[in-house]
Amino acid sequence: MCRTLGRRPLGVMPTLAAAGIFGLMSVSASAQVPPLDSQRVASGLSAPIFAGAPPGDTSRLFIAEQGSGSTANIRILNLAGNTLNTAPFLTVGGLSTGGERGLLGLAFHPSYATNGLFYVNVTNTAGNTEIREYMRSGDPNVATATPVRTLLTIPQPQANHNGGWLGFSPRPGDAGNLYITTGDGGAGNDQASGHIEPGGNAQNTSALLGKVLRINVDRDDFPADAAKNYGIPANNPFNGTNGAQEVFAYGLRNPFRASFDRTAGHMYIGDVGQDTREEVDFQSAARPGGGDNFQWRLREGTIATPSGNPVVGGAAPANSTGPIDDYPRSVGSTITGGYVYRGSDIPGLQGAYLYGDFGSSRLFLLRHDGNAVTLGRTEITADLAPGGGLSINNPSSFGEDGRGELYIVDYGGEVFRITPEPAASGLLLLGGAAAVLRRRRAARAI
């Protein structure tokens, strides 16, 4: 999970000395960021770590809590009145929790409406990653307590860097394929017991750690192996002789949160850095067969990894893929990957990628047209401040509901919906456009 989950690291909050990082927004850039606000829709949660909805379900949001002891809950938020069901949708058992362990990811089968199947990414009692399949019961607000099966188990050499995200893509021809992000196995510099040398786990395509994996949940290509209950998509990049068949992309350190653009099909990955940089990686829908190398451990963001004994940094590997954004410790310390906005409530936000930083509690936006970044990282923390004595601290995830509207999950126990600024239209009609622009510029000039 995140490097510092549960506490704010020292020395990462922005200072005036960091003013040159972003600079003042230009009018043209400001025009690409509509007036935004946020509304708290849920509170009283216990370490919420993810929010999402089954395909076509526009009335509910399912919220995963990290858990404590040996269990974790999935809760249901009814969006019509912003009320949480008292009883959990599911209490997931058999877990190891705390630190970067617990219930870390949730995904619903594309045919959930008819088959009721969904998947969780958890840390089991042995400290290893498990991908489990569960089923909805006859009550749409309650799941069957016992998992249908465990699809995959991945041994974890250390307790940190578990990754945790999983999801299905909207890409044509990709039905039934579940994507899973895994960390490099923990410790530092992708080195220690359980880390393959030379190069570390992330650069070794035979290891399942430090990767994006892709498996098919609708069939079993290994009927004789009780530990492997899934199929291998035909266009996965490695066939078993040059790497593990499950691997889709590699070179990642701790990709705790990722997502697909539900319209364009591109994949965005927030990869948590080590000591120097945080990064956003981009896997293009034009590369449906994957094979991307995102450069860890040789590179941390856009620079050679600066630490390690022996030195692990170096030049970017041939034909590898660098990040579309990276930032230093003066900006934040633990990136939280987000989503591309594809809702209808905020037309001016269409196509923008929203993300944040768990350590500094800052929120950002960028735009990528599928080929290149067209609007670089722009801070929107002040824009999304909920007011009324509320604040967004330690964003552990973003969430997307059935309509494509976006949410911010606060690890302290709250969920906020991203909304248009209520007074924006009135201010513009009354000649207040300059005041709005000044407020937004001031918020970003840090």
C-alpha positions in Angstrom: 0.0 0.0 0.0 1.1 3.6 0.5 4.5 4.0 2.1 3.3 6.0 5.1 -0.3 5.0 5.4 -1.8 6.1 8.7 0.6 9.0 9.4 1.8 12.1 7.7 5.5 12.0 7.0 7.7 14.9 8.2 9.0 17.4 5.9 6.6 17.0 2.9 4.2 19.8 3.4 4.6 22.6 0.8 6.5 25.8 1.7 7.1 29.1 0.1 10.4 27.8 -1.1 8.5 25.4 -3.4 6.8 28.3 -5.2 8.6 27.6 -8.4 7.3 24.1 -8.8 4.0 25.1 -10.4 4.2 28.8 -11.0 1.2 30.9 -11.8 -1.4 29.4 -14.0 -1.9 31.0 -17.4 -5.4 32.0 -18.5 -5.4 29.3 -21.1 -4.5 26.6 -18.6 -7.1 28.0 -16.1 -9.7 27.6 -18.9 -9.0 23.9 -18.8 -9.8 23.6 -15.1 -13.5 24.4 -14.4 -14.6 25.8 -11.0 -14.7 22.8 -8.7 -16.0 21.9 -5.3 -16.5 18.9 -3.1 -19.3 17.5 -0.9 -19.0 15.0 1.9 -21.3 12.1 1.2 -20.1 9.6 3.8 -18.4 9.6 7.2 -17.7 7.3 10.1 -15.9 4.7 8.0 -12.9 2.8 9.2 -9.8 3.3 7.1 -11.6 3.4 3.7 -9.2 2.4 1.0 -11.3 2.2 -2.2 -14.7 3.1 -3.7 -16.4 1.9 -6.9 -19.6 0.6 -8.4 -20.8 -2.4 -10.4 -21.3 -1.7 -14.1 -24.7 0.0 -14.7 -25.4 0.5 -11.0 -25.9 4.3 -10.7 -27.6 4.2 -7.3 -24.9 2.9 -5.0 -21.2 3.2 -4.2 -19.3 0.3 -2.7 -16.6 1.3 -0.2 -13.8 -1.0 0.9 -12.3 -0.6 4.3 -8.7 -1.8 4.9 -9.7 -3.7 8.0 -8.3 -4.6 11.4 -7.5 -7.8 13.1 -8.4 -10.6 10.6 -11.4 -9.0 8.9 -12.4 -6.1 6.7 -15.7 -4.7 5.5 -17.2 -3.6 2.2 -19.9 -1.0 2.8 -22.6 0.3 0.6 -23.4 4.0 0.2 -26.9 4.8 -1.2 -26.3 7.8 -3.4 -29.9 9.1 -3.4 -29.7 10.2 0.2 -26.0 9.7 0.9 -26.8 7.0 3.6 -24.6 4.1 4.5 -26.2 0.7 5.0 -25.8 -0.4 8.6 -24.9 -4.0 7.6 -21.8 -4.5 5.5 -22.2 -5.9 2.0 -19.4 -8.3 2.9 -17.1 -9.0 5.8 -13.9 -10.4 4.3 -12.1 -12.8 6.7 -8.8 -14.6 6.8 -6.7 -11.4 6.6 -3.5 -9.9 7.8 -4.1 -6.2 8.4 -2.1 -3.2 9.5 0.5 -1.1 7.8 0.2 -1.8 4.1 -1.8 -5.0 4.4 -5.5 -5.9 4.5 -8.3 -5.5 2.0 -6.7 -3.4 -0.7 -8.7 -3.7 -3.9 -12.2 -4.4 -5.2 -13.5 -5.0 -8.8 -16.9 -6.1 -10.2 -17.2 -8.5 -13.1 -18.4 -6.8 -16.3 -21.5 -9.1 -16.1 -22.1 -8.5 -12.4 -25.7 -7.7 -13.0 -26.3 -11.2 -14.2 -23.6 -13.4 -12.5 -23.1 -11.4 -9.3 -19.4 -12.0 -9.3 -16.8 -9.7 -7.8 -13.1 -9.8 -6.8 -11.0 -8.6 -4.0 -7.2 -8.1 -3.5 -6.3 -9.0 0.0 -3.3 -9.9 2.2 -4.0 -13.4 3.8 -2.9 -14.5 7.2 0.4 -15.6 5.9 1.1 -12.1 4.6 0.7 -13.1 0.9 -1.5 -11.5 -1.7 -4.6 -13.4 -2.7 -7.1 -12.6 -5.5 -10.4 -14.0 -4.4 -13.8 -14.3 -6.2 -17.0 -13.8 -4.3 -20.7 -13.8 -5.3 -23.7 -11.6 -4.5 -26.4 -13.4 -2.5 -30.1 -13.3 -3.3 -30.2 -9.9 -1.4 -28.5 -7.3 -3.7 -27.1 -5.6 -0.5 -25.5 -8.7 0.9 -22.8 -11.0 -0.5 -22.2 -14.6 0.3 -19.7 -14.8 3.1 -17.6 -17.7 1.7 -15.5 -17.0 -1.4 -16.3 -18.9 -4.6 -12.6 -19.6 -5.1 -9.1 -18.1 -4.8 -7.8 -17.3 -8.2 -4.2 -16.6 -7.5 -1.8 -16.4 -4.5 1.4 -14.3 -4.7 4.1 -14.8 -2.0 5.2 -11.5 -0.5 8.8 -11.5 0.8 8.3 -8.4 2.9 5.2 -6.7 4.5 5.2 -3.6 2.3 4.8 -2.8 -1.4 1.7 -5.0 -1.9 0.2 -2.9 -4.7 -3.4 -3.7 -4.3 -5.5 -2.4 -7.2 -7.5 -4.6 -9.6 -10.0 -3.8 -12.3 -11.5 -4.7 -15.7 -10.7 -2.7 -18.7 -13.3 -1.2 -21.1 -11.1 -2.0 -24.1 -12.8 -4.0 -27.0 -11.8 -7.7 -27.0 -10.8 -7.5 -23.3 -13.9 -9.0 -21.7 -13.2 -11.2 -18.7 -9.6 -10.0 -18.3 -8.8 -8.9 -14.8 -5.8 -6.5 -14.3 -3.9 -6.7 -11.0 -1.1 -4.3 -9.8 1.6 -5.8 -7.6 4.5 -4.1 -5.7 8.1 -5.2 -6.0 7.9 -7.2 -2.8 9.0 -4.6 -0.3 12.2 -3.4 1.5 14.3 -0.8 -0.4 15.8 -0.6 -3.9 13.9 -3.8 -4.8 16.7 -5.7 -2.9 16.6 -8.1 0.0 15.5 -11.7 0.6 13.0 -12.7 -2.1 14.2 -10.2 -4.6 15.8 -11.6 -7.8 19.2 -10.4 -8.9 20.4 -9.0 -11.2 17.8 -6.2 -11.6 15.3 -6.9 -8.9 11.8 -8.3 -9.1 10.3 -5.4 -11.1 12.7 -5.9 -14.0 12.4 -9.7 -14.0 9.6 -10.7 -16.3 9.5 -14.2 -14.7 8.4 -12.7 -11.3 4.9 -11.6 -10.5 6.0 -8.8 -8.3 6.5 -5.2 -9.5 4.0 -5.8 -12.3 0.6 -5.3 -13.9 -0.8 -8.8 -14.3 -3.7 -9.7 -16.6 -5.6 -12.9 -16.2 -9.0 -14.2 -17.6 -11.5 -15.0 -14.9 -14.0 -16.7 -17.2 -12.0 -19.8 -17.8 -9.3 -22.1 -16.2 -6.3 -22.9 -18.4 -4.7 -24.9 -15.5 -7.3 -27.6 -14.5 -4.5 -29.7 -13.0 -3.2 -26.9 -10.8 -5.5 -26.1 -7.8 -3.5 -22.9 -7.1 -4.1 -21.4 -10.6 -7.8 -20.8 -11.3 -7.7 -18.5 -14.3 -6.9 -18.3 -18.0 -4.1 -16.5 -19.9 -5.3 -13.9 -22.4 -3.9 -14.8 -25.9 -2.1 -11.5 -26.4 -0.3 -11.3 -23.1 3.3 -10.4 -23.9 5.2 -13.3 -22.4 4.6 -16.9 -23.3 6.3 -18.6 -20.4 9.7 -19.1 -22.1 10.7 -15.4 -21.8 8.6 -14.5 -18.7 5.6 -15.3 -16.6 2.4 -15.7 -18.7 0.4 -13.5 -16.3 2.6 -10.5 -16.7 1.1 -7.6 -18.8 3.5 -4.8 -17.9 6.5 -4.4 -15.6 9.1 -2.1 -13.9 6.8 -0.9 -11.1 7.7 -0.2 -7.4 4.4 0.0 -5.6 1.4 0.7 -7.9 -1.2 1.1 -5.2 -3.9 2.8 -7.3 -4.5 2.6 -11.1 -7.5 3.0 -13.4 -8.8 2.8 -16.9 -10.3 5.7 -18.8 -13.8 4.3 -19.4 -14.1 6.1 -22.7 -10.6 6.0 -24.3 -9.4 2.8 -22.7 -6.0 4.2 -21.6 -4.6 2.9 -18.3 -3.2 5.3 -15.7 -0.9 4.1 -12.9 0.1 5.9 -9.7 3.4 4.4 -8.7 4.7 5.2 -5.2 8.3 6.3 -5.2 11.1 5.5 -2.8 13.0 8.6 -1.5 12.9 11.1 -4.3 10.1 11.0 -6.9 6.4 10.0 -7.3 5.1 9.2 -10.7 2.1 8.7 -13.0 2.6 6.1 -15.7 0.5 5.7 -18.8 -0.3 2.5 -20.7 -1.9 3.3 -24.0 -5.0 1.6 -25.4 -3.0 1.5 -28.6 -0.9 -1.2 -27.0 -3.5 -3.8 -26.1 -0.9 -6.5 -25.8 1.1 -4.6 -23.1 4.8 -5.4 -22.6 5.5 -1.9 -21.3 8.5 -1.5 -19.0 8.0 1.4 -16.6 11.7 1.4 -15.6 11.9 0.7 -11.8 14.4 0.0 -10.2 16.7 1.7 -12.7 14.7 4.8 -12.6 12.6 6.6 -10.0 10.3 8.9 -11.9 12.4 10.7 -14.6 15.8 10.3 -12.8 18.2 7.5 -12.1 17.3 5.9 -8.8 19.7 7.8 -6.5 20.3 5.2 -3.7 21.3 1.6 -3.3 24.4 -0.4 -2.5 25.3 -1.6 -5.1 24.0 1.4 -7.0 20.7 0.4 -8.7 20.1 3.5 -10.8 20.9 4.0 -14.4 19.8 4.9 -17.8 16.3 4.1 -19.0 16.1 0.6 -20.5 15.8 0.3 -24.2 12.2 0.7 -25.5 10.9 1.5 -22.0 8.1 3.9 -21.0 8.8 6.9 -18.8 6.2 8.6 -16.6 3.8 11.3 -17.9 4.3 13.1 -14.6 6.6 12.9 -11.7 7.2 15.2 -8.7 9.7 15.7 -5.9 9.4 15.4 -2.1 8.6 19.2 -1.8 5.3 18.4 -3.5 4.4 15.1 -1.9 5.5 11.7 -0.7 3.0 9.0 -1.6 1.0 9.3 -4.9 -2.6 8.2 -5.0 -3.6 7.4 -8.6 -7.0 8.6 -9.7 -9.4 8.6 -12.7 -10.1 10.4 -15.9 -13.4 12.2 -15.5 -16.2 10.9 -17.8 -19.2 12.0 -15.9 -21.9 14.5 -17.0 -22.2 16.9 -14.0 -19.0 18.9 -14.8 -18.7 19.2 -18.6 -15.5 21.3 -18.4 -13.8 18.5 -16.6 -14.2 16.0 -19.4 -11.1 14.0 -20.2 -9.1 15.4 -17.2 -7.1 12.9 -15.0 -7.5 13.7 -11.3 -5.1 12.3 -8.7 -3.5 13.2 -5.4 -0.9 12.6 -2.8 -1.6 10.7 0.5 1.3 12.2 2.4 0.8 15.9 1.6 -3.0 15.8 1.1 -2.6 17.7 -2.2 -4.9 17.1 -5.2 -3.9 17.4 -8.8 -5.2 17.4 -12.4 -3.5 16.8 -15.7 -4.7 16.3 -19.3 -3.4 13.7 -21.7 -4.7 13.4 -25.3 -3.6 9.8 -25.8 -0.3 10.9 -27.3 1.1 13.5 -25.0 0.3 15.7 -22.0 -1.6 18.8 -23.0 -1.9 20.3 -19.6 0.7 19.5 -17.0 0.2 18.8 -13.3 -2.1 21.5 -11.9 -2.9 21.7 -8.2 -6.7 21.8 -7.4 -6.4 21.3 -3.6 -8.0 24.6 -2.7 -10.7 24.2 -5.4 -11.8 21.0 -3.8 -11.7 22.2 -0.2 -15.2 21.2 1.2 -15.4 24.1 3.7 -17.7 24.1 6.7 -14.9 23.0 9.0 -14.3 19.9 6.8 -11.0 19.0 5.1 -9.7 16.3 2.9 -6.7 14.6 4.5 -4.7 11.6 3.4 -6.6 10.7 0.2 -6.2 6.9 0.0 -8.1 6.5 -3.2 -10.3 8.1 -5.8 -13.6 6.5 -6.8 -15.9 6.4 -9.8 -19.6 5.7 -9.6 -21.8 4.1 -12.3 -22.4 7.5 -13.9 -18.7 8.4 -14.1 -18.8 10.9 -11.4 -15.7 11.0 -9.2 -15.1 10.8 -5.4 -12.2 11.3 -3.1 -11.7 8.6 -0.3 -10.2 10.1 2.8 -8.3 7.5 4.9 -9.6 9.2 8.1 -13.1 7.9 7.4 -14.9 10.1 4.9 -15.8 10.1 1.2 -16.3 13.3 -0.8 -18.0 13.7 -4.2 -16.4 16.1 -6.7 -18.9 18.6 -7.8 -19.1 21.8 -9.9 -18.7 25.0 -7.8 -22.2 26.0 -6.9 -21.7 29.8 -7.2 -19.6 29.6 -10.4 -22.4 30.4 -12.9 -23.9 33.2 -10.7 -20.5 34.8 -10.2 -19.8 34.8 -13.9 -23.2 36.4 -14.6 -22.5 39.1 -12.0 -19.1 39.9 -13.5 -17.2 37.9 -10.9 -15.1 35.9 -13.4 -12.0 37.8 -12.4 -12.5 37.1 -8.7 -12.9 33.4 -9.4 -9.8 33.3 -11.6 -7.8 35.2 -8.9 -8.9 32.7 -6.2 -8.0 29.7 -8.4 -4.6 31.2 -9.5 -3.7 31.9 -5.9 -4.5 28.3 -4.9 -2.2 26.9 -7.5 0.7 29.4 -7.2 2.5 27.3 -4.6 
